Amino acid sequence: MPDAHFEDENAAIEYLADHADVSELVQSIASSGWYDYEPLIVLVNSNIVIEGNRRIAALRLIADPVLAASIGVTIPTPLHPNAMPGLIRIRPVTSKREARDFIGFKHINGAFKWDSLAKARYAASWLDDDGDIATVSQRLGDNHNTISRLVNGWKVLKQAELNGFDRNLISRRSFAFSHLYTALSRPATREYLKLPEVTDGLLEELPVPEAGLESLARLTSWLYGQPGEPSVIQSQNPDLGHLVQVLGNKAAVATLEVTRNLDRAFDVAEDKVSKFSQLVYKLVQDVEEALRLTGSYDGDPELVAATESIAKSARALTTTVKALVVSEDEVNAD
Protein backbone atom coordinates (compact mmCIF):
# COMPACT_ATOMS: atom_id res chain seq x y z
CA MET A 1 0.00 0.00 0.00
CA PRO A 2 2.62 2.49 -1.14
CA ASP A 3 0.74 5.72 -0.55
CA ALA A 4 -2.74 4.76 0.65
CA HIS A 5 -4.35 6.51 3.62
CA PHE A 6 -7.15 5.04 5.74
CA GLU A 7 -9.61 6.48 8.22
CA ASP A 8 -9.22 3.51 10.54
CA GLU A 9 -7.97 -0.05 10.83
CA ASN A 10 -11.14 -1.55 9.36
CA ALA A 11 -10.70 0.54 6.20
CA ALA A 12 -7.18 -0.85 5.82
CA ILE A 13 -8.50 -4.40 6.22
CA GLU A 14 -11.17 -3.74 3.59
CA TYR A 15 -8.49 -2.42 1.20
CA LEU A 16 -6.44 -5.58 1.70
CA ALA A 17 -9.49 -7.74 1.12
CA ASP A 18 -10.15 -5.93 -2.17
CA HIS A 19 -6.58 -5.67 -3.44
CA ALA A 20 -4.37 -8.29 -1.78
CA ASP A 21 -6.26 -11.61 -1.91
CA VAL A 22 -6.89 -11.64 1.85
CA SER A 23 -10.08 -13.60 1.21
CA GLU A 24 -8.02 -16.53 -0.08
CA LEU A 25 -5.82 -16.38 3.02
CA VAL A 26 -8.95 -16.34 5.22
CA GLN A 27 -10.19 -19.48 3.47
CA SER A 28 -6.85 -21.21 3.99
CA ILE A 29 -6.43 -20.34 7.68
CA ALA A 30 -10.07 -21.03 8.55
CA SER A 31 -9.96 -24.42 6.86
CA SER A 32 -6.41 -25.58 7.65
CA GLY A 33 -5.47 -23.59 10.73
CA TRP A 34 -2.83 -20.97 11.47
CA TYR A 35 0.69 -21.97 10.54
CA ASP A 36 3.25 -19.77 12.30
CA TYR A 37 5.91 -20.08 9.62
CA GLU A 38 7.31 -16.54 9.79
CA PRO A 39 7.04 -13.82 12.45
CA LEU A 40 5.29 -10.57 11.70
CA ILE A 41 7.57 -7.54 11.82
CA VAL A 42 6.20 -4.92 14.20
CA LEU A 43 7.27 -1.42 15.21
CA VAL A 44 7.36 -1.91 18.96
CA ASN A 45 6.80 1.73 19.88
CA SER A 46 3.50 1.89 18.01
CA ASN A 47 2.45 -1.74 17.47
CA ILE A 48 2.21 -1.00 13.73
CA VAL A 49 2.67 -4.12 11.59
CA ILE A 50 5.09 -3.32 8.76
CA GLU A 51 5.38 -6.88 7.42
CA GLY A 52 2.56 -9.40 7.62
CA ASN A 53 -0.50 -7.19 7.16
CA ARG A 54 -2.30 -9.75 5.00
CA ARG A 55 -1.93 -12.37 7.72
CA ILE A 56 -3.01 -10.12 10.59
CA ALA A 57 -5.96 -8.87 8.51
CA ALA A 58 -7.04 -12.45 7.82
CA LEU A 59 -6.88 -13.32 11.51
CA ARG A 60 -8.89 -10.21 12.39
CA LEU A 61 -11.59 -11.15 9.88
CA ILE A 62 -11.81 -14.74 11.14
CA ALA A 63 -12.15 -13.44 14.71
CA ASP A 64 -14.81 -10.87 13.74
CA PRO A 65 -17.51 -12.40 11.48
CA VAL A 66 -19.52 -9.16 11.58
CA LEU A 67 -16.60 -7.19 10.11
CA ALA A 68 -16.01 -9.94 7.57
CA ALA A 69 -19.63 -9.89 6.46
CA SER A 70 -19.62 -6.10 6.18
CA ILE A 71 -16.85 -6.20 3.57
CA GLY A 72 -18.09 -9.31 1.77
CA VAL A 73 -15.63 -11.90 3.09
CA THR A 74 -17.10 -15.34 3.80
CA ILE A 75 -15.72 -17.28 6.76
CA PRO A 76 -15.78 -21.07 6.14
CA THR A 77 -17.44 -23.31 8.71
CA PRO A 78 -16.64 -25.27 10.67
CA LEU A 79 -13.46 -23.46 11.71
CA HIS A 80 -10.24 -25.38 12.15
CA PRO A 81 -9.36 -25.64 15.89
CA ASN A 82 -6.26 -23.49 15.34
CA ALA A 83 -7.87 -20.87 13.09
CA MET A 84 -7.89 -18.28 15.91
CA PRO A 85 -4.55 -18.55 17.73
CA GLY A 86 -4.24 -16.70 21.02
CA LEU A 87 -0.65 -15.69 20.32
CA ILE A 88 1.44 -15.26 17.18
CA ARG A 89 5.15 -14.61 16.85
CA ILE A 90 6.52 -11.20 15.96
CA ARG A 91 9.94 -9.79 15.24
CA PRO A 92 10.10 -6.42 17.06
CA VAL A 93 11.98 -3.52 15.45
CA THR A 94 12.38 0.06 16.59
CA SER A 95 12.36 1.54 13.05
CA LYS A 96 11.51 0.54 9.48
CA ARG A 97 15.19 0.77 8.64
CA GLU A 98 15.91 -2.29 10.80
CA ALA A 99 13.63 -4.43 8.66
CA ARG A 100 14.46 -3.07 5.24
CA ASP A 101 16.89 -5.71 4.04
CA PHE A 102 14.42 -8.53 4.66
CA ILE A 103 11.26 -6.73 3.52
CA GLY A 104 12.84 -5.22 0.43
CA PHE A 105 14.34 -8.46 -0.85
CA LYS A 106 11.21 -10.47 -0.11
CA HIS A 107 8.89 -8.13 -1.98
CA ILE A 108 11.15 -6.99 -4.80
CA ASN A 109 12.91 -10.20 -5.77
CA GLY A 110 11.42 -12.80 -3.45
CA ALA A 111 8.34 -14.97 -3.39
CA PHE A 112 5.85 -12.21 -2.56
CA LYS A 113 6.64 -9.55 -5.12
CA TRP A 114 5.10 -6.11 -4.95
CA ASP A 115 3.90 -4.39 -8.09
CA SER A 116 6.20 -1.81 -9.64
CA LEU A 117 4.52 1.15 -7.92
CA ALA A 118 5.03 -0.35 -4.46
CA LYS A 119 8.64 -1.20 -5.31
CA ALA A 120 9.26 2.36 -6.47
CA ARG A 121 7.76 3.90 -3.34
CA TYR A 122 9.74 1.59 -1.07
CA ALA A 123 13.04 2.24 -2.85
CA ALA A 124 12.42 6.01 -2.84
CA SER A 125 11.73 5.96 0.89
CA TRP A 126 14.91 4.00 1.51
CA LEU A 127 16.95 6.44 -0.59
CA ASP A 128 15.48 9.37 1.35
CA ASP A 129 17.03 7.85 4.48
CA ASP A 130 20.33 6.50 3.16
CA GLY A 131 20.91 8.44 -0.06
CA ASP A 132 23.14 5.84 -1.73
CA ILE A 133 21.53 4.17 -4.73
CA ALA A 134 24.39 1.69 -5.18
CA THR A 135 23.89 0.38 -1.65
CA VAL A 136 20.09 0.30 -1.90
CA SER A 137 20.23 -1.50 -5.27
CA GLN A 138 22.65 -4.07 -3.94
CA ARG A 139 20.69 -4.74 -0.79
CA LEU A 140 17.44 -5.05 -2.74
CA GLY A 141 19.10 -7.54 -5.06
CA ASP A 142 18.48 -5.43 -8.15
CA ASN A 143 20.64 -3.41 -10.49
CA HIS A 144 21.27 0.32 -10.32
CA ASN A 145 19.39 1.05 -13.54
CA THR A 146 16.19 -0.72 -12.49
CA ILE A 147 16.01 1.04 -9.13
CA SER A 148 16.76 4.47 -10.64
CA ARG A 149 14.04 3.98 -13.27
CA LEU A 150 11.49 3.05 -10.62
CA VAL A 151 12.43 5.91 -8.30
CA ASN A 152 12.50 8.47 -11.11
CA GLY A 153 9.07 7.31 -12.21
CA TRP A 154 7.80 7.70 -8.65
CA LYS A 155 9.18 11.25 -8.37
CA VAL A 156 7.64 12.33 -11.67
CA LEU A 157 4.31 10.71 -10.72
CA LYS A 158 4.20 12.57 -7.40
CA GLN A 159 4.96 15.84 -9.18
CA ALA A 160 2.23 15.11 -11.73
CA GLU A 161 -0.25 14.63 -8.89
CA LEU A 162 0.82 17.92 -7.33
CA ASN A 163 0.26 19.41 -10.78
CA GLY A 164 -3.36 18.16 -10.90
CA PHE A 165 -3.19 14.58 -12.21
CA ASP A 166 -5.61 12.29 -10.34
CA ARG A 167 -4.84 8.56 -10.29
CA ASN A 168 -8.40 7.84 -9.14
CA LEU A 169 -9.87 9.32 -12.34
CA ILE A 170 -7.90 7.44 -14.99
CA SER A 171 -9.57 5.75 -17.96
CA ARG A 172 -8.74 2.17 -16.94
CA ARG A 173 -9.36 0.26 -13.73
CA SER A 174 -5.71 -0.46 -13.01
CA PHE A 175 -2.85 2.03 -12.95
CA ALA A 176 -0.01 0.87 -15.21
CA PHE A 177 2.93 2.56 -13.53
CA SER A 178 5.30 0.83 -15.95
CA HIS A 179 4.01 3.07 -18.76
CA LEU A 180 5.44 6.11 -17.03
CA TYR A 181 8.81 4.83 -15.85
CA THR A 182 9.42 3.07 -19.17
CA ALA A 183 8.62 6.23 -21.14
CA LEU A 184 10.91 8.28 -18.89
CA SER A 185 13.85 6.05 -19.83
CA ARG A 186 13.64 7.31 -23.44
CA PRO A 187 15.48 10.48 -24.52
CA ALA A 188 12.47 11.82 -26.44
CA THR A 189 10.30 11.77 -23.30
CA ARG A 190 12.95 13.42 -21.13
CA GLU A 191 13.45 16.13 -23.72
CA TYR A 192 9.69 16.65 -24.04
CA LEU A 193 9.44 17.18 -20.26
CA LYS A 194 12.64 19.26 -20.24
CA LEU A 195 14.13 16.96 -17.61
CA PRO A 196 17.75 17.68 -16.71
CA GLU A 197 20.53 15.22 -17.44
CA VAL A 198 21.75 13.46 -14.29
CA THR A 199 25.11 11.82 -13.74
CA ASP A 200 24.07 9.08 -11.30
CA GLY A 201 20.74 8.32 -12.97
CA LEU A 202 18.59 9.76 -10.17
CA LEU A 203 16.39 12.80 -10.63
CA GLU A 204 15.89 15.39 -7.93
CA GLU A 205 12.60 15.83 -6.09
CA LEU A 206 10.11 17.71 -8.32
CA PRO A 207 12.36 17.06 -11.32
CA VAL A 208 10.20 18.59 -14.07
CA PRO A 209 10.93 22.32 -14.38
CA GLU A 210 8.19 24.94 -14.57
CA ALA A 211 8.56 25.09 -18.36
CA GLY A 212 7.74 21.36 -18.62
CA LEU A 213 4.67 21.17 -16.38
CA GLU A 214 2.15 21.62 -19.20
CA SER A 215 3.89 18.84 -21.10
CA LEU A 216 3.78 16.67 -17.96
CA ALA A 217 0.02 17.20 -17.67
CA ARG A 218 -0.46 16.23 -21.32
CA LEU A 219 1.79 13.18 -21.01
CA THR A 220 0.03 11.73 -17.96
CA SER A 221 -3.32 12.39 -19.62
CA TRP A 222 -2.22 10.60 -22.80
CA LEU A 223 -0.79 7.70 -20.80
CA TYR A 224 -3.67 7.20 -18.38
CA GLY A 225 -6.57 9.51 -19.21
CA GLN A 226 -8.46 12.00 -17.08
CA PRO A 227 -12.13 13.07 -17.05
CA GLY A 228 -13.11 13.92 -20.62
CA GLU A 229 -9.64 12.90 -21.84
CA PRO A 230 -9.43 9.15 -22.55
CA SER A 231 -6.02 7.50 -22.60
CA VAL A 232 -4.43 7.05 -26.01
CA ILE A 233 -2.62 3.89 -24.81
CA GLN A 234 -4.50 0.67 -25.41
CA SER A 235 -1.52 -1.62 -24.78
CA GLN A 236 2.11 -1.01 -23.89
CA ASN A 237 3.24 -2.69 -27.09
CA PRO A 238 3.12 -1.01 -29.57
CA ASP A 239 1.26 2.07 -28.30
CA LEU A 240 3.81 3.22 -25.73
CA GLY A 241 6.63 3.04 -28.26
CA HIS A 242 4.52 4.96 -30.75
CA LEU A 243 3.77 7.66 -28.20
CA VAL A 244 7.46 8.06 -27.34
CA GLN A 245 8.26 8.43 -31.04
CA VAL A 246 5.52 11.06 -31.34
CA LEU A 247 7.03 13.02 -28.45
CA GLY A 248 10.23 13.43 -30.46
CA ASN A 249 8.45 15.10 -33.38
CA LYS A 250 6.90 18.56 -32.97
CA ALA A 251 4.44 18.15 -35.84
CA ALA A 252 3.31 14.79 -34.48
CA VAL A 253 2.87 16.24 -30.97
CA ALA A 254 0.75 19.03 -32.40
CA THR A 255 -1.37 16.45 -34.24
CA LEU A 256 -1.87 14.45 -31.03
CA GLU A 257 -2.81 17.58 -29.08
CA VAL A 258 -5.48 18.51 -31.64
CA THR A 259 -6.88 15.07 -32.50
CA ARG A 260 -5.98 12.90 -29.47
CA ASN A 261 -5.52 10.16 -32.06
CA LEU A 262 -2.26 8.28 -31.54
CA ASP A 263 -2.42 6.49 -34.91
CA ARG A 264 -2.69 9.77 -36.81
CA ALA A 265 0.07 11.36 -34.77
CA PHE A 266 2.35 8.35 -35.22
CA ASP A 267 1.76 8.45 -38.97
CA VAL A 268 3.27 11.95 -38.91
CA ALA A 269 6.22 10.89 -36.76
CA GLU A 270 7.02 7.51 -38.28
CA ASP A 271 10.29 7.14 -40.17
CA LYS A 272 8.78 5.92 -43.43
CA VAL A 273 12.15 5.54 -45.16
CA SER A 274 13.25 3.09 -42.48
CA LYS A 275 9.90 1.32 -42.51
CA PHE A 276 10.05 0.88 -46.31
CA SER A 277 13.53 -0.66 -46.07
CA GLN A 278 12.47 -3.00 -43.28
CA LEU A 279 9.42 -4.18 -45.23
CA VAL A 280 11.43 -4.85 -48.40
CA TYR A 281 14.09 -6.85 -46.56
CA LYS A 282 11.43 -8.81 -44.69
CA LEU A 283 9.69 -9.52 -48.00
CA VAL A 284 12.92 -10.90 -49.42
CA GLN A 285 13.34 -13.16 -46.38
CA ASP A 286 9.74 -14.37 -46.59
CA VAL A 287 10.01 -15.17 -50.32
CA GLU A 288 13.29 -17.03 -49.80
CA GLU A 289 11.69 -19.06 -47.01
CA ALA A 290 8.70 -19.85 -49.25
CA LEU A 291 11.09 -20.99 -52.01
CA ARG A 292 12.82 -23.27 -49.53
CA LEU A 293 9.48 -24.93 -48.78
CA THR A 294 8.20 -25.30 -52.37
CA GLY A 295 8.69 -29.04 -52.13
CA SER A 296 5.79 -29.04 -49.67
CA TYR A 297 3.33 -27.52 -52.18
CA ASP A 298 0.18 -29.66 -52.24
CA GLY A 299 -1.28 -28.52 -55.57
CA ASP A 300 -3.74 -25.94 -54.20
CA PRO A 301 -4.70 -23.77 -57.27
CA GLU A 302 -5.38 -20.75 -55.05
CA LEU A 303 -1.69 -20.66 -54.13
CA VAL A 304 -0.83 -20.37 -57.82
CA ALA A 305 -3.00 -17.27 -58.06
CA ALA A 306 -1.38 -15.91 -54.88
CA THR A 307 2.16 -16.38 -56.24
CA GLU A 308 1.17 -14.68 -59.52
CA SER A 309 -0.14 -11.73 -57.49
CA ILE A 310 3.15 -11.59 -55.58
CA ALA A 311 5.11 -11.58 -58.84
CA LYS A 312 2.95 -8.80 -60.28
CA SER A 313 3.36 -6.67 -57.15
CA ALA A 314 7.12 -7.32 -57.10
CA ARG A 315 7.48 -6.19 -60.73
CA ALA A 316 5.49 -3.02 -59.98
CA LEU A 317 7.64 -2.35 -56.91
CA THR A 318 10.87 -2.84 -58.88
CA THR A 319 9.68 -0.56 -61.70
CA THR A 320 8.69 2.18 -59.24
CA VAL A 321 11.97 2.03 -57.30
CA LYS A 322 14.05 2.07 -60.51
CA ALA A 323 12.09 5.07 -61.79
CA LEU A 324 12.76 6.92 -58.53
CA VAL A 325 16.47 6.15 -58.79
CA VAL A 326 16.59 7.49 -62.36
CA SER A 327 14.67 10.61 -61.32
CA GLU A 328 17.08 11.25 -58.43
CA ASP A 329 20.11 10.80 -60.72
CA GLU A 330 18.68 13.37 -63.14
CA VAL A 331 18.16 15.87 -60.32
CA ASN A 332 21.74 15.37 -59.12
CA ALA A 333 23.07 15.82 -62.65
CA ASP A 334 21.27 19.15 -62.98
SULZITA-V647550 format. One record per residue. N is the residue number from 1. RES is the residue in one letter. SS is DSSP state (H for helix, E for strand, L for the rest). Layout:
N/RES/SS
N/RES/SS
//
This chain:
1/M/L
2/P/L
3/D/L
4/A/L
5/H/L
6/F/L
7/E/L
8/D/L
9/E/H
10/N/H
11/A/H
12/A/H
13/I/H
14/E/H
15/Y/H
16/L/H
17/A/H
18/D/H
19/H/H
20/A/L
21/D/L
22/V/H
23/S/H
24/E/H
25/L/H
26/V/H
27/Q/H
28/S/H
29/I/H
30/A/H
31/S/H
32/S/H
33/G/L
34/W/L
35/Y/L
36/D/L
37/Y/L
38/E/L
39/P/L
40/L/E
41/I/E
42/V/E
43/L/E
44/V/L
45/N/L
46/S/L
47/N/L
48/I/E
49/V/E
50/I/E
51/E/E
52/G/L
53/N/H
54/R/H
55/R/H
56/I/H
57/A/H
58/A/H
59/L/H
60/R/H
61/L/H
62/I/H
63/A/H
64/D/L
65/P/H
66/V/H
67/L/H
68/A/H
69/A/H
70/S/H
71/I/L
72/G/L
73/V/L
74/T/L
75/I/L
76/P/L
77/T/L
78/P/L
79/L/L
80/H/L
81/P/L
82/N/L
83/A/L
84/M/L
85/P/L
86/G/L
87/L/L
88/I/L
89/R/L
90/I/E
91/R/E
92/P/E
93/V/E
94/T/L
95/S/L
96/K/H
97/R/H
98/E/H
99/A/H
100/R/H
101/D/H
102/F/H
103/I/H
104/G/H
105/F/H
106/K/H
107/H/H
108/I/H
109/N/L
110/G/L
111/A/L
112/F/L
113/K/L
114/W/L
115/D/L
116/S/H
117/L/H
118/A/H
119/K/H
120/A/H
121/R/H
122/Y/H
123/A/H
124/A/H
125/S/H
126/W/H
127/L/H
128/D/H
129/D/H
130/D/H
131/G/L
132/D/L
133/I/H
134/A/H
135/T/H
136/V/H
137/S/H
138/Q/H
139/R/H
140/L/L
141/G/L
142/D/L
143/N/L
144/H/H
145/N/H
146/T/H
147/I/H
148/S/H
149/R/H
150/L/H
151/V/H
152/N/H
153/G/H
154/W/H
155/K/H
156/V/H
157/L/H
158/K/H
159/Q/H
160/A/H
161/E/H
162/L/H
163/N/L
164/G/L
165/F/L
166/D/L
167/R/H
168/N/H
169/L/H
170/I/L
171/S/L
172/R/L
173/R/L
174/S/L
175/F/L
176/A/L
177/F/H
178/S/H
179/H/H
180/L/H
181/Y/H
182/T/H
183/A/H
184/L/H
185/S/L
186/R/L
187/P/H
188/A/H
189/T/H
190/R/H
191/E/H
192/Y/H
193/L/L
194/K/L
195/L/L
196/P/L
197/E/L
198/V/L
199/T/L
200/D/L
201/G/L
202/L/L
203/L/L
204/E/L
205/E/L
206/L/L
207/P/L
208/V/L
209/P/L
210/E/H
211/A/H
212/G/H
213/L/H
214/E/H
215/S/H
216/L/H
217/A/H
218/R/H
219/L/H
220/T/H
221/S/H
222/W/H
223/L/H
224/Y/H
225/G/L
226/Q/E
227/P/L
228/G/L
229/E/E
230/P/L
231/S/L
232/V/L
233/I/L
234/Q/L
235/S/L
236/Q/H
237/N/H
238/P/H
239/D/H
240/L/H
241/G/H
242/H/H
243/L/H
244/V/H
245/Q/H
246/V/H
247/L/H
248/G/L
249/N/L
250/K/H
251/A/H
252/A/H
253/V/H
254/A/H
255/T/H
256/L/H
257/E/H
258/V/H
259/T/H
260/R/L
261/N/L
262/L/H
263/D/H
264/R/H
265/A/H
266/F/H
267/D/H
268/V/H
269/A/H
270/E/L
271/D/L
272/K/H
273/V/H
274/S/H
275/K/H
276/F/H
277/S/H
278/Q/H
279/L/H
280/V/H
281/Y/H
282/K/H
283/L/H
284/V/H
285/Q/H
286/D/H
287/V/H
288/E/H
289/E/H
290/A/H
291/L/H
292/R/H
293/L/L
294/T/H
295/G/H
296/S/H
297/Y/L
298/D/L
299/G/L
300/D/L
301/P/H
302/E/H
303/L/H
304/V/H
305/A/H
306/A/H
307/T/H
308/E/H
309/S/H
310/I/H
311/A/H
312/K/H
313/S/H
314/A/H
315/R/H
316/A/H
317/L/H
318/T/H
319/T/H
320/T/H
321/V/H
322/K/H
323/A/H
324/L/H
325/V/H
326/V/H
327/S/H
328/E/H
329/D/H
330/E/H
331/V/H
332/N/H
333/A/H
334/D/L
//
